Amino acid sequence: MTHDDAPVLTVSQAAQLAGMHPQTLRQYDRLGLVTPRRTVGRGRRYSRRDVARLLEVQRLAQGEGINLAGIKRILDLEQHVTTLEHRLAELIAVLTEREQADGRVFAAATTGDVVAVPRGQRVRRTEVLVDVERQHSSGALVLWRPSPRRD
């Protein structure tokens, strides 16, 4: 947990930092806009990140004129995008690791088929045609965009 995520602020402290009334924070909690963590005694504890989110809610409501239901939807979608971006980064890292370990390069045969070629080897057209017959049932699909022709 980072310093910004530490739940150390009471409702009144967070309200003061956000320039809001404590009751507004309680309402936002009930609506699910900003959900603070709870103490053992069920008291709300806000983090610096929660205060930043309160300020964002305030900006969207007052500056943009968006109602609370719209703000909730926006915040939920932003969270979803963040989750997807993290997942994408994980998958790219796994793919990059596999590509580096695998070391394969792909070439296109004159027939249009794509074949794997060991890295660092040049392949003659006749070799590629022979390899197509051996790898035809691999089920692999590779997409690429040819570079523009230079005449």
C-alpha positions as CSV (number, residue, x, y, z in Angstrom):
1,M,0.0,0.0,0.0
2,T,1.4,3.4,-1.0
3,H,1.4,6.5,1.2
4,D,-1.5,7.9,-0.9
5,D,-3.6,4.8,-0.2
6,A,-3.2,4.8,3.6
7,P,-6.6,5.3,5.2
8,V,-5.6,7.9,7.9
9,L,-8.1,10.8,7.5
10,T,-11.4,11.1,9.3
11,V,-14.5,12.3,7.6
12,S,-14.0,15.8,8.9
13,Q,-10.4,15.9,7.9
14,A,-11.1,14.6,4.4
15,A,-14.1,17.0,4.0
16,Q,-11.9,19.9,5.0
17,L,-9.1,18.9,2.5
18,A,-11.8,18.5,-0.3
19,G,-13.6,21.7,0.7
20,M,-16.9,19.9,1.3
21,H,-19.3,19.3,4.1
22,P,-18.8,16.0,6.0
23,Q,-22.4,15.0,5.1
24,T,-21.5,15.2,1.4
25,L,-18.8,12.7,1.9
26,R,-21.3,10.4,3.7
27,Q,-23.7,10.7,0.8
28,Y,-21.0,10.0,-1.7
29,D,-20.1,6.9,0.3
30,R,-23.7,5.7,0.3
31,L,-23.9,6.2,-3.5
32,G,-20.6,4.4,-4.0
33,L,-18.8,7.4,-5.6
34,V,-16.0,7.4,-3.0
35,T,-15.9,4.5,-0.7
36,P,-13.5,4.9,2.3
37,R,-12.2,2.0,4.3
38,R,-13.7,1.3,7.7
39,T,-12.2,1.1,11.2
40,V,-13.0,-1.8,13.5
41,G,-15.7,0.5,15.0
42,R,-17.1,1.1,11.5
43,G,-15.8,4.7,11.3
44,R,-14.8,6.0,7.9
45,R,-11.1,6.5,7.1
46,Y,-10.1,8.3,3.9
47,S,-6.8,8.2,2.1
48,R,-5.2,11.0,0.0
49,R,-6.3,9.1,-3.1
50,D,-9.9,9.2,-1.8
51,V,-9.6,13.0,-1.4
52,A,-8.3,13.3,-4.9
53,R,-11.4,11.3,-6.1
54,L,-13.6,13.6,-4.0
55,L,-12.1,16.6,-5.8
56,E,-12.7,14.9,-9.2
57,V,-16.4,14.3,-8.3
58,Q,-16.7,17.9,-7.3
59,R,-15.1,19.0,-10.6
60,L,-17.3,16.9,-12.7
61,A,-20.5,18.0,-10.8
62,Q,-19.8,21.7,-10.6
63,G,-17.4,22.3,-13.5
64,E,-19.0,20.0,-16.0
65,G,-22.6,19.9,-14.8
66,I,-22.7,16.1,-14.7
67,N,-25.2,14.5,-12.3
68,L,-24.1,12.0,-9.6
69,A,-25.4,9.0,-11.6
70,G,-23.3,10.1,-14.6
71,I,-20.3,10.7,-12.4
72,K,-20.6,7.2,-10.9
73,R,-20.7,5.8,-14.4
74,I,-17.7,7.8,-15.5
75,L,-15.7,6.7,-12.5
76,D,-16.7,3.1,-12.9
77,L,-15.6,3.2,-16.6
78,E,-12.3,4.9,-15.7
79,Q,-11.6,2.1,-13.2
80,H,-12.5,-0.5,-15.8
81,V,-10.1,1.1,-18.3
82,T,-7.4,1.1,-15.7
83,T,-7.9,-2.5,-14.9
84,L,-7.8,-3.4,-18.6
85,E,-4.7,-1.4,-19.2
86,H,-2.9,-3.2,-16.3
87,R,-4.1,-6.6,-17.8
88,L,-2.9,-5.5,-21.3
89,A,0.5,-4.6,-19.9
90,E,0.8,-8.0,-18.2
91,L,-0.1,-9.8,-21.4
92,I,2.4,-7.7,-23.4
93,A,5.1,-8.6,-20.9
94,V,4.3,-12.3,-21.1
95,L,4.2,-12.1,-24.9
96,T,7.5,-10.2,-25.1
97,E,9.1,-12.7,-22.8
98,R,7.9,-15.6,-24.9
99,E,9.0,-14.0,-28.1
100,Q,12.5,-13.4,-26.7
101,A,12.7,-17.0,-25.5
102,D,11.2,-18.4,-28.7
103,G,13.3,-16.3,-31.1
104,R,11.1,-17.0,-34.1
105,V,10.8,-14.9,-37.2
106,F,8.1,-15.3,-39.8
107,A,8.4,-15.1,-43.6
108,A,5.9,-15.1,-46.4
109,A,6.1,-17.7,-49.1
110,T,5.4,-16.9,-52.7
111,T,2.1,-18.8,-52.2
112,G,1.1,-16.4,-49.5
113,D,1.6,-18.8,-46.6
114,V,3.5,-17.7,-43.6
115,V,6.3,-19.9,-42.1
116,A,8.6,-19.7,-39.1
117,V,12.2,-19.1,-39.9
118,P,15.0,-19.4,-37.4
119,R,16.3,-16.0,-36.3
120,G,19.4,-14.9,-38.3
121,Q,18.9,-17.2,-41.2
122,R,18.1,-16.1,-44.8
123,V,15.7,-18.3,-46.7
124,R,15.7,-19.0,-50.4
125,R,12.3,-19.1,-52.1
126,T,12.6,-22.9,-52.8
127,E,13.3,-23.6,-49.0
128,V,10.2,-21.6,-48.1
129,L,8.0,-23.6,-50.4
130,V,9.3,-26.8,-48.9
131,D,8.7,-25.5,-45.4
132,V,5.1,-24.6,-46.2
133,E,4.3,-28.2,-46.8
134,R,5.8,-29.3,-43.4
135,Q,4.1,-26.5,-41.4
136,H,0.8,-26.3,-43.2
137,S,-1.1,-28.0,-40.4
138,S,0.3,-25.8,-37.5
139,G,-2.9,-23.8,-37.2
140,A,-0.8,-20.6,-36.5
141,L,-2.0,-17.3,-37.8
142,V,0.3,-14.3,-38.2
143,L,-0.9,-10.9,-39.4
144,W,1.4,-8.3,-40.7
145,R,1.3,-5.1,-42.7
146,P,3.7,-4.9,-45.6
147,S,5.8,-1.9,-45.7
148,P,5.1,0.5,-48.6
149,R,7.0,-0.2,-51.9
150,R,10.0,1.9,-52.6
151,D,10.6,2.3,-56.3
